[in-house]
Amino acid sequence: MGGVVGEFELIARLARYLATRHDRVALGVGDDAAIVLPREAGVAVAVDVVVEGVHFRRDLSRLADVGWKAVAVNMSDLAAMAARPLAAVVGLCRPASVGPEEVEELYRGMRDACDRWGAALVGGDTVAATALAVSVTVLGDVDPARALRRSGARPGDRLVLVGTLGAAATALALTDVGVEVDATLLEAHRRPRALVAAGRALAAHGATAAIDISDGLGADLEHVCVASGVRARVRAADLPLAPGVVEAAGAAGADPVLLACAGGEDFALLATVPAEGARDAAAAASSAEGVPAAVVGTVLPAGPGPVALLELDNGEMLDLTGLGYDHYRRRIR
Amino acid sequence: MGGVVGEFELIARLARYLATRHDRVALGVGDDAAIVLPREAGVAVAVDVVVEGVHFRRDLSRLADVGWKAVAVNMSDLAAMAARPLAAVVGLCRPASVGPEEVEELYRGMRDACDRWGAALVGGDTVAATALAVSVTVLGDVDPARALRRSGARPGDRLVLVGTLGAAATALALTDVGVEVDATLLEAHRRPRALVAAGRALAAHGATAAIDISDGLGADLEHVCVASGVRARVRAADLPLAPGVVEAAGAAGADPVLLACAGGEDFALLATVPAEGARDAAAAASSAEGVPAAVVGTVLPAGPGPVALLELDNGEMLDLTGLGYDHYRRRIR
């Protein structure tokens, strides 16, 4: 059929975006499987799917942005383990409305993100589908004994937050109400950054647990508390909001702190660190990554009531759990 | 909303299908990433997406079959590398019509297939989508120096085929024309078998190259020939057709050999082996797996004309290339 690009032709076009000359790739694209060479005893494996209408909108993101994001959200998972990115593969569902050139653009975005974090994009499978979905799996090198798990937080540890909160959620909230959005805020939604160097710095400075803030601070802190069998209290005044969030949230009629805690898509890192080392760990993570980092709260012993609390400036305590982004309930409009 | 299962609830329900106690899993489900412990210097990585309407039909396959198949087609890629299955993760696009119980059934099929080949199902991401698509990534242990690549075939090598051809394609062809299909034939489509033990036996017996027959013998042999810079000739009389294919193809008005060469979804292994060891390699692979194996042709030096030829019983030569399954052109109806 005229104009139809078959599977094998498309594979050939996409091959140039896949890594062949990477020092940890023994066999790249073009075989039944790629072969990569891990650097450590452990390989961290994470998978995240990004789907049109849930994680991106075609009117806000170009396909290169979508490709970048599909990789970056996975790299953020590796960052939270203190793993070093090694390789990525993609399973792509492509609707007929996305032409071969657009698939190439998407691959270019994935390759750029892989390059940014030193991983090799080593393979992909593309199938015809009714909607655009990008399933990326990443591999990372990690010493299993030094990986940052969610379960290691201990009462008395401090909460260290690396990066800022609220940019992506604010950008989407403003867009929803028809207000023009500052490009920097929207870029946080389009091209999230994975704090890989920060994750490794936190591990090197004694962090006991970590998670990346993808579902919102409330939901993700709850994950750490439940996994560790602890509670935690966050001071609202100490939370590093992204530049422009306070002003923009005001314009959208939203509370900036609640938006920042519930919004999701921040890809900041939240770690727990023994009290005596918390400020040093924050400084090291900030310096490694060139982003803000702050001590924002304290890990508490298990007890009754919500496991994660937000202490407002007036001393009021809010339940942070339940403030979170759940794809099945709340979608990008 | 009543009846809606949120992301976190669904994750909790699915967690029981994920491996936690596997001797190569240092960290299972419930963190930002899983951590697995490779056994060799190399990790083979493959990804395949199976999509409703392309790789399965809901009227022919239960969701447990779909889950099995999504894993098995990837295990077949590992088999063709002579890799040993280690772990699998899944990115799942779930339409609203597929309820939580059905997702569990799909996970059960994936877990059963992982168990069958000794891999650990260590993670998954499920997103809301308009159509069902299952993107599975598998990892396998492999010594890079001993992996079977597509590029190693040499003139004079013999072609060894392990497994049988035509079952899945025949089952679908019959279904298309409304003929009731034998359960064994249909099972090849529903629950393909990955010849992992055969792949390792072939490598141990000196195989120079291998591929799994997923796109059809013609297309896949062409891949080996192009990667190796050789041509090849297959004798039709030597091809091991699946039981029932000749009779069933006749009923559908199709040529059984052409159906077997073009049909795809066989997940047989095609290897090249130096002539002197070919029969032993075939016997070892057959014995390791409990399936037929045969020497079916010869690798030829590069030259003009089609790279892959099919020699019929009457001496006629057909061009085997182009006989193949291309998802963008030919779909399951």
Interface residues (C-beta under 8 A of the other chain):
Chain A: M1 V4 V5 G6 E7 F8 L10 A26 L27 G30 D31 D32 A33 A34 I35 V36 L37 P38 A41 G42 V43 A44 V45 A46 V47 D48 V49 V50 V51 V54 H55 D77 L78 A80 M81 A83 A87 V89 V90 G91 L92 C93 V122 G123 G124 D125 T126 V127 A128 A129 T130 A131 A133 S135 V136 T137 V138 L139 G140 V142 P144 A147 R149 R150 S151 A210 I211 D212 A219 A227 D326 H327 Y328 R329 R331
Chain B: M1 V4 V5 G6 E7 F8 L10 A26 L27 G30 D31 D32 A33 A34 I35 V36 L37 P38 A41 G42 V43 A44 V45 A46 V47 D48 V49 V50 V51 V54 H55 S76 D77 L78 A80 M81 A83 A87 V89 V90 G91 L92 C93 V122 G123 G124 D125 T126 V127 A128 A129 T130 A131 A133 S135 V136 T137 V138 L139 G140 V142 P144 A147 R149 R150 S151 A210 I211 D212 A219 A227 D326 H327 Y328 R329 R331
